[in-house]
């Protein structure tokens, strides 16, 4: 590379000619963020993106040649550093959190194998405090300038837009990320080798899907098309837009927004045939809120699971886990796991019926909404959500039959009285006292 002879330039994959099905693309042009009508347009775009939890930002302010330099620095490190040195370039503390190169597995070490997916973590707050590999140390000023732009410009802008979209003060979410309290921002490099599907039998290369734990993740858009997001239509590819940055909503922000902005369920699948001879190098930036917000997220999730236990209802995050489980051994790249109405309801913070209350289409391996739930109005769905919580908090046991009887009450099909197969007086009292569903 002219001017940087010590760097190895990553070969660029051609644009794929495969006819792919893409998720709807939501573009947030930060040049429109004027505090007036332009900002309102961006907020509306971000609101619409909640169906997938992913949007692209353009005019983000990071020069394209600086991003290319970052990519070449990471690629040079991965391709020119010995395995022995890489094994020493880590501060792994056996907690699963690492700074530096991700340790190889014992099997990989014993066999002398290079991981099919190599990873390196670059802690923003460790800049100038830890010893980087020589090639990264040489270009640390350039690398750090990119992360400083995320830290000082993009995070405040995106948090502002998300706060406005949630009808909060414009600094509501950013106050949970400012550097005055412990939090974390991690640059993450991933090198996908051309043989990265070597471990398909171990489910390492064809992921079932996952969500990121933090608030948002920034991912510089990659021309190697293999990133998918679960959309209302099923699994769909994420569109490549040159020099854009993809924003993924994470689990913490889903909790903080009460499900209004659900976490993006995403995965990587096999490269397209006309890109199969090219490596993929991903440039990721994970953003986490203050440590106490992380703890609050886990506490809320624990309470939510406890509250819903026994009610045959699922939250959006439980829906994600269900989709992941059913995607794990399904080779259809466009698999539609969940009925669109159920998925969209879960993606707006509502509760949805658990699998026991749905129909499973074994031919298409799809969960469908049960007819028992199809005729609910929006008002009844709100009642249904409150009912599930009231039942769980009452401590009174509801069997599956009891739950369905309660559903019929909610759906206006008559009051279930005591007797065999009917709701008990105590159960009716829960409905009466908690929700006012039954006339006294």
N, C-alpha and C positions, 0 to 999 in steps of 0.2 A: 504494500500500500504506500503510495507516494507520500513522503513526509513522515511516515511511521514504519520504517523497515523492520522494526522488531515485532510488528503485529502480523498475524495470519488472518487474512480476510475470510469471513464465512461465505462460502459459495451460496449465492442467492437462488432459491427455487423459482422456476417459472410459474406464471399464473396457471392454475389448474384449468383444464378444459372439461373436467367432469361436470355433468349436469347435476348439481346438488340442490337439496331443499334447505333453505335458510330460514332461521327465525327472523321475525320482523326486526328491522334495524332502527334503533332510536339514536339520532345524532344530536349531541349537545354542543353547539358552537359557542365557545366561551367568548368569542368576539362580540356576541350579542348581549353579554351581561352588562347592561348599562344602568341597572338600578330602576328601570322603568318597564316599558312594554317588552323590550328584548328579554329582560330577566323573567317576566311573567311567561313568555313563550317557552323559555328553557325549563321553568318549573312544570309547565304542562307536559312537556316532552318526558321529563323524568317521571312524572306521575304515570304516564302511559307505559313506561318501561317496567312497571312493577309486575307485569304478567310474567316476565322472565327474570327480573333482577339484574339485567345487564344493559348498559348503554355505552356508546362511543363518545369520547370528547375529541373535538378538533380545535385548532387554534389554541392549543394548550400552552404554547410558549417554550417548548423544548425543541431546539434546533435539530433537524433530522440528522445532520452530519455528526452531532454529538451523540445521538442515540446509536448511530452506526459505529462510532468509535467505542462506545460501551459494549456493544455486541462483539466487536472484534477483540477487545481486551479479554472478555469472558471466554471467547472461543480459543484465543491463544493460550490462555491458562489451561483450559480443559485439554487441548490437543497437544501441548508441548511439555506439560509437567508430568514427571514420572509418577507411577502409582504409589511408590514408596513416599515421595514427597507429599502427594495429595493426602495420604493417610496421616501425615504429620501436620497438615494445614487445617486443624480443627481444634476446637475447644469443647468437644462433646463431653457432657457431664453425666451421661447415661439417663438423662431425664427426657430425652426426645427432642430437646431444644439444642440447637448447635449454632455456633459462629464459625464460619469457614466451610471447608469441604465436608460433605456428608460422608461419614464412615462407610466403608464397604462392609458387606455382611461377612461373617466367618466363612461361608461357603465360597464367596467371591475371592476372598483372600487366599484360601487354601488352593483354589483352582487357578489363581492368577488372572481372574477375569476382571475386565472393566465393566462396571455397572452399565446396563443398557440405557439407564437414565442417570446422569450425573448431576449433582446439585451443589450449589455453593450459596451460603448465606452471608450477607453484607449488612451488618447492624449499623444503621444510620448514627445512632448515639455512641457507637464505638469508634467513630472516625477520629483518627489521630491518637487513639488510646490502645490499639492493638496492632500487632505486627501482621501486615498483609503480605501475600506472596509478592515477589519482586515486580512482576508485570503489573499487578494491581496497585502496588505502592507507587510505581512510577507515574501512573495516570490517576492517582487518587483525587487530585484537585478536580479533574474533569468528571470523574464518577460522582464525587461528592456534590458537584454543582447541580447535577440532575436530581439527586435526592433532596437537596436543599430547595429546589423548585417545587418538588412534590410537597415538602414540609411547609414551606412558607407561602406558596401560592395556590397549588391545586387542592390541597386538603381544606384550607379555609373556604375556597370557592365552592367546592362540592358539598361541604357540610352546610354552608349557607343555603344553597339551593334545596338541599334535602330538608333543612329546618323549615323553610318557607312552604315547601310542599306538604309538610305536616302541620301547617298553621301554628308554628312556634316562632319565637323570636329568632332573628336571623343568625344569632351566635349560639343557639341552643345546643346543637350537637358539637360545634367546634370547641365549646368550653370543656367538653369531655375528652378532648384530644390535645389541649395546649400543653406545652412542655413543662409547665410548672409542677406537674405531678408525674409519678412514674407511669410511663406507657411504653409502647414499642413500635418502631417502624423498621421493617426489614426488607432490604433488597434481596431478591432471590433469583439466581440464575439456574436454569435447567437446560442441560444438553441431552437431546433425544437422538441417540445413534440411529443409523439406518436399520439396525437389527433390533430396535427397541421392542419388537413384538416377540423376541426370543422367549420371553417368560409368560406367554399367553396362558399356558396351562396353570400358572400360579396367579392368574388374574392381575398381574402387575402392569401389563401393557394395555389392557383393554378395561379401563376402570368402569365400575358400576355407576360411578358418579359420586360427587361430594359437594359440600358447601364449605366455604372458608369461615374460620371461627371469628375473625375480627369484624371490624365495622365495614371497611371497603378494601378492595384489592384493585390496584392499578396494573394493567397488563398491556405492554406495548404491542400493538396489533402485528400479527405474524402472517407472512404470505403462505406458509405451509398450513394448509387447511385440514385441521383435525379436531379443533375445539368445537364441542357441542354444548348446548344448553337445553334443559327440558322446558318446553313451551306448551301452551294449551293444546297444540296439535301433536305433541309427542316430542321426541328428541329431534333437534334441528341443528344444523351447522351455524356457527357465528361468522358473519360476513367479514371479509378482509377489506379494510379501508386504509389505504396507505397513509402512514404518519398519523394515525389516530391512536388514542389510548383507550382501551376498554376498561370500564369500571364494573366490578362485580360487587353486589351487595352481600355482606356477610351475616353470620348468625347473630352477632351482637347488635347490629343495627336493626335486624328483624325484631329482636326483643325490645329494643329501645323505642321502636315505632309501633309497638303493639301489633306487628304483622302487616302494617300498611306498606312497608317495603320489605318483602320477603327475600330471604337469602337465595342467591342464584345457584340452582342445582346444575352443575356442569361436569364435563368429563372430556377425556381425549380418546379418540378412536384411531384406527389405522390411517396412515397417510394415503392420499390419492395415488393411483398408479403412476401418473405422470410426475409425481413429486417423491416417489419412493426411494430415489437414490440420493436425496438431499437430507442433511441433518436439520433438526429444528432446534433453535436456541431461543428459549423464552426469557424475557426480561420482566420480572414481576416485582411489585412493591406492595407488601402487606402493611396495612394500617390497623392498629389496635387502639382502643380508647384507654383511659386510665385503668390501672390494675383493679381498682375497686369496682369499676363498671363491668369489667370482665367477670368478677366474682358475683356481681349482681345478676348478670346474664345467666350464669349457671344456677344461681339460687331460684330465679324466676322459672327456669326450665324445670327444675326439680319440683317446685311447687305446682307447676302446671300439670306435670305428669301425675303427681299425687292427687290433684284435684279431679283429674279426668278418669282416674282408675275406677273401673267398674261401670262407667257410663256408656261404653261403646262409642265414644267420640274421639276424634283425632285432631291434633293441632297441625299447623302447616309444617312444622319440623318433623313431626311423626309421618306426615304424608311423604316428605322427602325420603325418609328412611325406607318407607314402603316401596317407593319407586326405585331406589337404589337396589334393594334386595331382589326385585323382580327384573331388574336390568342386568344383573350380574352375569347371567348365562344366556342372555338373549342377544343373538348376533345381528338382529335387524337394526341397522343404524338409525332408523326412523321410528323405532318402536313407540307406540302410544300405550302407556301403561295404565293411565287413569282417565276416567271419563272427564271431558273438558269442563263440564259444569262443576264437578266436584273439585277439580284442580284449581279453577279460578276462585271458587269460594274459599278454599284453604289459603290461597295466595292473597287474600284480602284480610287476613287475620281472623277469619271465622273458623268455627269447628265444623268438622264433617263426619259423617258416619264412618265407623271403623269397618274393616273388611267383612266382619260378621254380618253387617247390615247392607252389604252390597252384593252384586252379582259378579261372579268371575267367569269371563269368557275364555274357556280353555283353548279353543282353536286359535284365537288371536292374542291370548295371554294379556287380556285387558280387564281392569276392574271397572265395572259400570255402576252407575247410580241405581239403587234399588227403586222400583216403582213406588215403594212406600214413602220415599222422600221426594219424589219428583214434583209433587203438586204443592209444596210448601211455598208460601209467600215470603217476601223479605221480612215482614214483621214476624211471621212464625219462625223463620230461621233465627232471628234474634232471640225469641223466646226459647227456642231449642238450645241455643248456646247457654243461656242463663239457667235453663233447667238442668243441663248436664252438671254445671257447677254447683247448683243447689243440692242436687242429689248426692254428689260426692261429699259436700260439706256436712250434710245431715247425719252421716254415719249409718243411715238405714240402707240395708242391702236391697238392690234391685237386680233380679235375674234378667236374663236376656228377654224372656217372655214379658216380665214386668216393664222392662224398658220399652218394648214395642207397644205395650198397652198405653204407656205414657205418651208415646208418639201419636197414637190415635187420638188421645185427648187433645194434644197440641194441634192436630190436623182437623179438629172440629168434628170428629166422628162419634162423639158421645162420651159421657162420663163413665169410667169404669168403676163399678161398685164392688163391694166385698163379695167373697164367695170363691169357689174353685176357678182358677184361671183369671181371677180378677185382682185388681190392686187392693192391698190391705188399707185399713183406715189410716194407719201411720203413714203409708206411702201417699195416700191422697192428701193428708195433712201437709206433707212436704210440698206438694204442688200448690195447695191452697195458700199456705202461709208464705212460701217463698216467691211465688210468681203470680198469684191471683188468677190462676187459670180456671179454677172451678168455683162456681157460685156457692156461697155459704148456705 
